[in-house]
Amino acid sequence: MQENAGIQGVTDGEFRRTYFHIDFLEQLDGVETRGGLTAHFHGAKGDVDFAPPVLHVTGKLRHVKPIQVADFNFLKSVTKRTPKVSIPSPTMLHFRGGRDAISREAYPNLEDFFADVAAAYRAEIKALGEAGCTYLQLDDTNLAYLCDPKMREGARARGDDPDELPRRYARLINAAIAERPPGMTICTHLCRGNFKSAWVAEGGYEPVAEVLFNDLAVDGYFLEYDDPRSGDFSPLRFAPKGKIVVLGLVTTKVGALESKDMLERRIEEAARIVPHGSRQRDRSRIASGEAEARRRDGTGRVGILTGTQWLHAKVETRCVCQPRRQRSTRPAATLFVSKVRRKALHGSFQAS
């Protein structure tokens, strides 16, 4: 279905996972799950309480086997397009439990903990690269949670500094991806929680924006700008040249589909904020009809937009980018509106 829709990069939907993060992280030596930490999600149909297990680090962390390679190999075997892998950000082993969820016997010094987390991720990324993976996404709710005043207070209550955590997490992520193989694109996805079309956090990206856009050594960012709780576009002023920013304008939380005109206006609004961004209206394209983003060349022929393709899998917005070696001439920052639901609704803004 994804290929028939014209999507150039595909996922398996992650339907074999129980949780987006736990299934992966509990396969590291030294990690256990215990109890549950209740989160209060809010949605159009009312509130939903959800208590996923809490990850605890009980011993020295080690990557003892490839975790996502088998799933990647299956996906690669059934598609002719670019297979995409999503794994939880390494920050997921720290934020929700904090110091108290990390064994003091195994890690009296937290810097040793962060070093071992990064080493485990480097081993997994190496295994994925050897299997042929060229696109990897790190799913990170924690940087988005640190935009919510209540979540920031929760971090303080656990003994962490919410102003310092984004910097520490950036160093962790950079160390985790430092040895990525040539040709692999790595991006990060941020959202404020999504469970049964409900959300858990709110707040604009301002508290983490400068670190997010300038300290993280990733190729692109998949953001969430689908309603007012996401704040305005002003944090995009920190977006550097050569990075991709996916705006995430199409919501997964209500059934009504956003209009083409509204999406185009919001892309143009964001484009006025991003440094070096072109404001030319004809750079913004959002398709109607079968809802594929397309462009016309000088002969009038229609072709699928290159560079980035999206897939809505389960409740999250997904993206596939060209490998790094194919994007060396991409100018400035590039804005995209995420494709979501069962149809391929695309839009883009190409910076000048």
C-alpha positions in Angstrom: 0.0 0.0 0.0 2.8 2.4 0.8 4.6 1.7 -2.5 1.3 2.1 -4.4 0.8 5.5 -2.7 4.2 6.6 -4.2 6.1 6.6 -0.9 9.8 6.2 -1.4 10.7 5.1 2.1 8.6 2.7 4.1 8.3 1.3 7.6 6.7 -1.9 9.0 4.5 0.2 11.2 6.1 -1.2 14.4 3.0 -3.3 15.1 5.1 -6.1 16.6 6.1 -3.7 19.4 4.2 -3.4 22.7 5.8 0.0 23.4 7.8 2.2 21.1 10.7 2.3 23.6 10.6 -0.6 26.1 10.7 -3.4 23.6 14.0 -2.1 22.4 15.7 -1.0 25.6 14.9 -4.0 27.7 17.0 -6.1 25.4 20.1 -4.4 26.7 21.9 -6.2 29.4 21.4 -4.4 32.7 17.9 -3.1 32.0 14.7 -4.3 33.7 11.1 -3.0 33.8 9.2 -2.5 37.0 5.8 -1.2 38.1 4.3 1.7 36.2 4.5 5.5 36.1 1.0 6.9 35.5 0.7 9.7 32.9 -2.4 11.7 32.3 -3.2 12.1 28.6 -5.7 14.6 27.3 -7.7 14.3 24.2 -10.8 15.6 22.4 -12.8 12.7 23.9 -11.6 13.2 27.4 -8.6 12.2 29.6 -6.9 8.9 29.5 -4.6 7.5 32.2 -1.8 5.3 31.1 1.0 3.7 33.2 3.7 2.0 31.1 6.4 0.2 33.0 9.4 2.1 34.2 12.8 1.2 33.0 15.4 0.5 35.7 19.1 0.1 35.2 20.1 -2.7 37.6 23.6 -3.5 36.3 26.3 -2.5 33.8 24.7 -1.8 30.4 25.8 -3.9 27.4 24.7 -4.4 23.9 24.8 -8.2 23.7 22.9 -8.8 20.4 21.5 -6.9 17.4 18.0 -5.7 18.5 16.4 -4.2 15.4 18.3 -5.9 12.6 15.9 -8.8 12.2 12.9 -6.4 11.7 15.0 -4.3 9.3 15.9 -7.4 7.3 12.3 -8.5 7.0 11.3 -5.0 5.8 14.1 -4.9 3.4 13.0 -8.2 1.9 9.5 -7.0 1.2 10.0 -3.6 -0.3 11.8 -2.1 -3.3 11.9 1.3 -1.6 14.1 2.6 1.2 13.4 0.7 4.5 13.3 2.9 7.5 14.1 2.0 11.2 12.9 3.9 14.2 14.4 3.3 17.7 13.9 5.1 21.0 16.3 7.9 21.8 19.0 6.9 24.3 17.6 9.6 26.6 14.7 7.2 27.3 16.9 5.3 29.8 17.3 8.3 32.0 14.5 10.9 31.9 11.5 9.1 33.3 13.2 7.4 36.3 16.1 9.7 36.8 19.0 8.9 39.2 16.8 6.7 41.4 16.1 4.3 38.5 19.9 3.8 37.9 21.8 1.4 40.2 24.3 3.3 42.3 26.3 0.1 42.7 26.6 -0.3 39.0 27.0 3.4 38.3 28.2 5.5 41.3 29.2 8.1 38.6 26.4 9.0 36.1 28.9 9.9 33.5 29.9 6.2 33.3 26.2 5.4 32.8 25.9 7.8 29.9 29.1 6.5 28.3 27.8 2.9 28.4 24.4 3.9 27.0 26.2 5.6 24.1 28.4 2.6 23.5 25.4 0.3 23.4 23.7 2.5 20.8 26.9 2.7 18.7 27.0 -1.1 18.6 23.3 -1.3 17.5 23.8 1.4 14.8 26.9 -0.4 13.5 24.9 -3.6 13.2 22.1 -1.8 11.4 24.6 -0.2 9.0 26.2 -3.6 8.3 22.7 -4.9 7.4 22.2 -2.1 4.9 20.2 0.5 6.9 20.6 4.0 5.4 17.9 5.8 7.4 17.4 5.8 11.2 15.1 7.8 13.4 15.5 8.4 17.1 12.2 8.8 18.8 12.6 11.3 21.7 9.7 12.5 23.7 11.9 13.8 26.5 13.2 16.9 24.8 9.6 17.8 24.0 8.5 17.0 27.6 11.2 19.5 28.8 9.1 22.2 27.1 6.3 21.6 29.6 6.4 23.5 32.9 4.9 20.6 34.8 7.4 18.2 33.3 10.3 20.5 34.1 9.1 20.6 37.7 9.0 16.8 37.7 12.6 16.7 36.6 13.6 19.1 39.4 11.8 16.8 41.8 13.9 13.9 40.6 17.1 15.9 41.2 17.7 17.0 37.7 18.2 20.5 36.3 15.7 21.0 33.4 17.9 23.7 31.9 21.0 21.5 31.8 19.3 18.2 30.7 18.9 19.2 27.1 22.6 19.9 26.9 23.4 16.6 28.6 21.0 14.7 26.3 22.6 16.3 23.2 26.0 15.1 24.3 24.5 11.6 24.9 22.8 11.5 21.5 25.9 12.8 19.7 28.1 10.1 21.4 25.6 7.5 20.5 25.6 8.3 16.8 29.3 9.4 16.5 30.4 6.3 14.6 27.4 6.0 12.2 28.4 4.4 8.9 28.9 6.5 5.8 25.6 7.0 4.0 23.3 6.7 7.0 20.9 9.6 7.6 19.9 10.0 11.3 17.0 12.3 12.4 15.1 12.7 15.6 11.4 12.8 16.2 9.9 14.8 19.0 6.3 14.7 20.2 4.5 15.5 23.5 3.1 12.0 23.9 0.4 10.3 21.8 -1.8 7.5 23.2 -5.3 6.7 21.9 -5.3 10.1 20.1 -4.5 11.9 23.4 -1.4 13.9 24.5 0.4 14.3 27.8 2.6 17.4 27.5 2.3 20.9 26.2 4.5 24.0 25.6 6.5 25.5 22.8 10.0 24.4 21.9 11.7 27.6 23.2 13.3 26.0 26.3 15.2 23.5 24.2 15.3 25.1 20.8 18.9 26.4 20.7 20.3 23.1 21.9 18.0 21.1 19.8 18.9 22.8 16.5 22.5 23.7 17.1 24.0 21.0 19.4 22.4 17.8 18.1 24.5 16.3 15.3 21.4 14.9 13.5 20.3 15.6 9.9 16.7 16.5 10.6 14.0 17.1 13.1 10.4 15.8 13.1 8.4 18.3 15.2 4.8 18.6 16.3 2.9 21.7 15.4 -0.6 20.3 15.1 -2.4 22.5 17.6 -1.9 25.6 19.8 -0.3 23.6 22.7 2.8 23.3 20.4 3.5 27.0 20.6 4.5 29.3 17.8 7.2 29.0 15.1 9.6 31.4 16.8 12.0 28.6 18.0 12.7 27.8 14.3 14.9 30.9 14.2 17.6 28.6 15.6 17.4 26.2 12.7 20.8 26.0 11.0 21.7 25.6 7.4 21.8 22.1 5.9 19.1 20.7 8.3 15.6 19.4 7.5 12.7 20.4 9.7 9.4 18.6 9.5 6.7 20.7 11.0 4.1 18.1 11.8 1.1 20.2 10.9 -1.4 17.4 10.3 -2.8 16.0 13.5 -3.4 12.4 14.4 -5.6 13.3 17.3 -8.9 14.2 15.6 -10.6 12.9 12.4 -11.0 16.2 10.6 -8.5 16.7 7.8 -6.7 20.1 7.6 -7.3 22.2 4.5 -4.7 22.7 1.8 -4.9 26.5 2.2 -4.4 26.3 6.0 -1.4 24.0 5.7 0.2 26.2 3.0 -0.3 29.4 5.1 1.4 27.7 8.1 4.3 26.5 6.0 4.8 30.1 4.8 4.5 31.4 8.3 7.3 29.0 9.4 9.4 29.9 6.4 9.5 33.6 7.5 11.1 32.5 10.8 13.7 30.0 9.5 17.0 31.8 8.8 18.0 31.8 5.1 14.5 30.6 4.2 12.9 31.7 0.9 9.5 33.2 1.2 8.5 32.6 -2.4 5.0 31.2 -2.5 5.7 28.9 -5.4 8.2 27.0 -3.2 5.3 25.7 -1.0 3.4 22.8 -2.6 0.6 20.8 -1.0 -1.4 18.5 -3.2 -5.1 17.9 -3.4 -7.1 15.0 -5.0 -5.2 11.8 -4.2 -3.2 14.1 -1.9 0.4 13.5 -3.1 2.9 16.3 -3.1 4.1 16.7 -6.6 6.2 19.1 -8.7 6.3 19.8 -12.4 9.5 20.1 -14.4 10.0 22.2 -17.6 8.1 19.6 -19.7 5.0 19.8 -17.6 5.5 16.2 -16.3 4.5 15.5 -12.7 6.8 13.7 -10.3 6.9 12.8 -6.7 8.8 15.2 -4.4 12.3 13.9 -3.8 14.3 14.3 -0.6 11.7 13.3 2.0 8.8 11.0 2.1 6.4 10.3 4.9 4.4 7.4 6.3 1.8 7.5 9.1 2.3 4.3 11.1 0.2 3.6 14.2 -0.1 7.0 16.0 3.2 8.6 15.0 4.3 10.6 12.0 7.2 9.1 10.1 9.7 10.4 7.6 12.4 9.0 5.2 15.2 11.1 4.0 17.8 10.6 1.3 21.1 9.2 2.5 23.6 11.8 3.6 25.8 11.2 0.6 22.9 12.2 -1.7 22.2 15.4 0.1 25.5 17.2 0.0 24.1 20.0 -2.2 20.8 20.6 -0.2 20.7 24.4 0.4 20.0 26.0 3.8 17.2 24.7 6.0 14.2 22.8 4.4 10.8 22.8 5.9 8.2 20.0 5.4 4.7 19.3 6.5 4.3 15.7 7.7 2.2 13.2 5.7 -0.2 11.4 7.9 -3.2 9.0 7.9 -3.8 6.6 5.1 -3.3 9.0 2.2 -0.1 10.6 1.2 -0.6 14.3 2.1 2.7 16.0 1.5 3.9 19.6 1.5 7.3 21.2 1.4 9.2 24.4 1.7 12.6 24.5 0.0 14.9 27.2 1.4 16.9 29.4 -0.9 
